[in-house]
Amino acid sequence: MKVCILGLGEVGNPTTDYISRKGFETWGYDKSAVAVRNARNIKATSNWNNIPHGQIEVHIICVSTGILVSSRPGMSSIYDASKKFGPLVSVESTVSVGTCRKIYEDIFNKSVV
Ligand SMILES: NC(=O)c1ccc[n+]([C@@H]2O[C@H](COP(=O)([O-])OP(=O)(O)OC[C@H]3O[C@@H](n4cnc5c(N)ncnc54)[C@H](O)[C@@H]3O)[C@@H](O)[C@H]2O)c1
């Protein structure tokens, strides 16, 4: 199984390490070249086109949600990351209540029953 982690920081880096040590082919994507350089034992890139999209079965979002705005996490990176692929499997980032529903409905055009 191939897994792709978006965001290779404090959370994403050990997550990729753990998953790759479990024997899964692990890809990592980060917009920061420094974060990509620091990622070890995985195929990491800051070029989204290098990811074998059709073959990835599990996506995990670990991007930063930045400075809290009005006591809420900044959500733009979450929405940006969600638009990049199909159904989410896991969001590890700190998100506002209702975010996963909003992604499901507004980005994936699915209705929650
Ligand atoms: N670090 C912790 O102990 C901890 C604990 C609980 C929850 N969290 C949550 O996990 C999330 C990540 O935290 P962190 O500490 O790993 O942050 P971090 O700043 O260490 O790493 C985040 C990474 O995401 C990348 N990134 C941001 N936007 C991106 C985008 N649109 N596309 C690709 N890459 C992008 C950044 O370049 C950075 O390398 C946050 O939501 C945070 O609140 C962190």
Ligand as a Chemical Component Dictionary entry (heavy atoms), coordinates in Angstrom:
data_LIG
# 
_chem_comp.id                   LIG 
_chem_comp.type                 NON-POLYMER 
_chem_comp.pdbx_formal_charge   0 
_chem_comp.three_letter_code    LIG 
# 
loop_
_chem_comp_atom.comp_id 
_chem_comp_atom.atom_id 
_chem_comp_atom.alt_atom_id 
_chem_comp_atom.type_symbol 
_chem_comp_atom.charge 
_chem_comp_atom.model_Cartn_x 
_chem_comp_atom.model_Cartn_y 
_chem_comp_atom.model_Cartn_z 
_chem_comp_atom.pdbx_ordinal 
LIG N1  N1  N 0  3.468  19.590 17.003 1  
LIG C1  C1  C 0  2.579  19.123 17.892 2  
LIG O1  O1  O 0  2.919  18.670 19.013 3  
LIG C2  C2  C 0  1.108  19.075 17.547 4  
LIG C3  C3  C 0  0.247  18.458 18.439 5  
LIG C4  C4  C 0  -1.113 18.368 18.102 6  
LIG C5  C5  C 0  -1.581 18.915 16.915 7  
LIG N2  N2  N 1  -0.709 19.538 16.072 8  
LIG C6  C6  C 0  -1.250 20.099 14.858 9  
LIG O2  O2  O 0  -0.664 19.429 13.730 10 
LIG C7  C7  C 0  -0.547 20.339 12.647 11 
LIG C8  C8  C 0  0.899  20.390 12.171 12 
LIG O3  O3  O 0  1.699  20.854 13.253 13 
LIG P1  P1  P 0  3.279  20.800 13.178 14 
LIG O4  O4  O 0  3.748  21.069 14.558 15 
LIG O5  O5  O -1 3.735  19.541 12.486 16 
LIG O6  O6  O 0  3.587  22.064 12.244 17 
LIG P2  P2  P 0  4.975  22.390 11.485 18 
LIG O7  O7  O 0  4.932  23.858 11.256 19 
LIG O8  O8  O 0  6.114  21.779 12.216 20 
LIG O9  O9  O 0  4.848  21.592 10.107 21 
LIG C9  C9  C 0  3.825  21.865 9.188  22 
LIG C10 C10 C 0  4.363  21.658 7.786  23 
LIG O10 O10 O 0  3.279  21.845 6.873  24 
LIG C11 C11 C 0  3.797  22.465 5.711  25 
LIG N3  N3  N 0  2.678  23.062 4.992  26 
LIG C12 C12 C 0  1.864  24.083 5.372  27 
LIG N4  N4  N 0  0.926  24.337 4.444  28 
LIG C13 C13 C 0  1.140  23.434 3.442  29 
LIG C14 C14 C 0  0.487  23.188 2.205  30 
LIG N5  N5  N 0  -0.593 23.898 1.815  31 
LIG N6  N6  N 0  0.977  22.192 1.411  32 
LIG C15 C15 C 0  2.058  21.475 1.816  33 
LIG N7  N7  N 0  2.713  21.665 2.966  34 
LIG C16 C16 C 0  2.261  22.633 3.789  35 
LIG C17 C17 C 0  4.812  23.460 6.238  36 
LIG O11 O11 O 0  5.757  23.825 5.236  37 
LIG C18 C18 C 0  5.453  22.668 7.390  38 
LIG O12 O12 O 0  6.623  21.959 6.981  39 
LIG C19 C19 C 0  -1.077 21.701 13.153 40 
LIG O13 O13 O 0  -2.439 21.797 12.802 41 
LIG C20 C20 C 0  -0.933 21.574 14.649 42 
LIG O14 O14 O 0  -1.860 22.404 15.330 43 
LIG C21 C21 C 0  0.610  19.620 16.356 44 
# 
loop_
_chem_comp_bond.comp_id 
_chem_comp_bond.atom_id_1 
_chem_comp_bond.atom_id_2 
_chem_comp_bond.value_order 
_chem_comp_bond.pdbx_ordinal 
LIG N1  C1  SING 1  
LIG C1  O1  DOUB 2  
LIG C1  C2  SING 3  
LIG C2  C3  SING 4  
LIG C2  C21 DOUB 5  
LIG C3  C4  DOUB 6  
LIG C4  C5  SING 7  
LIG C5  N2  DOUB 8  
LIG N2  C6  SING 9  
LIG N2  C21 SING 10 
LIG C6  O2  SING 11 
LIG C6  C20 SING 12 
LIG O2  C7  SING 13 
LIG C7  C8  SING 14 
LIG C7  C19 SING 15 
LIG C8  O3  SING 16 
LIG O3  P1  SING 17 
LIG P1  O4  DOUB 18 
LIG P1  O5  SING 19 
LIG P1  O6  SING 20 
LIG O6  P2  SING 21 
LIG P2  O7  DOUB 22 
LIG P2  O8  SING 23 
LIG P2  O9  SING 24 
LIG O9  C9  SING 25 
LIG C9  C10 SING 26 
LIG C10 O10 SING 27 
LIG C10 C18 SING 28 
LIG O10 C11 SING 29 
LIG C11 N3  SING 30 
LIG C11 C17 SING 31 
LIG N3  C12 SING 32 
LIG N3  C16 SING 33 
LIG C12 N4  DOUB 34 
LIG N4  C13 SING 35 
LIG C13 C14 SING 36 
LIG C13 C16 DOUB 37 
LIG C14 N5  SING 38 
LIG C14 N6  DOUB 39 
LIG N6  C15 SING 40 
LIG C15 N7  DOUB 41 
LIG N7  C16 SING 42 
LIG C17 O11 SING 43 
LIG C17 C18 SING 44 
LIG C18 O12 SING 45 
LIG C19 O13 SING 46 
LIG C19 C20 SING 47 
LIG C20 O14 SING 48 
# 
